[in-house]
Amino acid sequence: QVRLVESGGGSVQAGGSLRLSCAISGDTSTLYAMAWFRQAPGKDRDSVGAFTWSGGSISYVDSVKGRFTISRDKAVNTVYLQMNSLKPEDTAVYYCAAATIGVHGYSVWGQGTQVTVSS
């Protein structure tokens, strides 16, 4: 079973940067895809970006394209979300999620990390 733990959230002024980390433990051979999601107060949880664990291309939601970058370090089983040019509307709780082979959808979630961007 896979377990995810996010870190790196915090408060930053608009235009600033943060890097979130998602540490993966457990049997990574079961992973099919990974994604970052975010949930702003009073809103649904939305995808920020995703990629297949085997190494396919990374897709991003339009609102973060050119500002956010997802990367992976397989040596330490960690996925990162580099966020640049942050805007107040990026304020949300950010989650990493995993889809595992044979299970529909993203079934493994981290605990979330708060990102607050002030104007």
VENURSUL-V356896 format. One record per backbone hydrogen bond with DSSP energy under -1.0 kcal/mol. CO is the residue of the C=O (numbers start at 1). NH is the residue of the N-H. Records with the same first field share a line. If there is no record, write none. Layout:
BEGIN
CO->NH / NH
END
This chain:
BEGIN
3->25
5->23
7->21
10->116
12->118
13->16
16->86
18->83
20->81
21->7
22->79
23->5
25->3
26->28
27->30
28->31
30->101
32->53
33->99
34->51
35->97
36->48 / 49
37->95
38->46
39->93
40->43
46->38
48->61
49->36
50->59
51->34
52->55
59->50
61->64
64->67 / 68
67->84
69->82
71->80
73->78
77->24
78->73
79->22
80->71
81->20
82->69
83->18
86->15
87->90
88->91
92->115
93->39
94->113
95->37
96->110
97->35
98->107 / 108
99->32 / 33
100->103
108->98
113->94
114->10
115->92
116->12
118->14
END
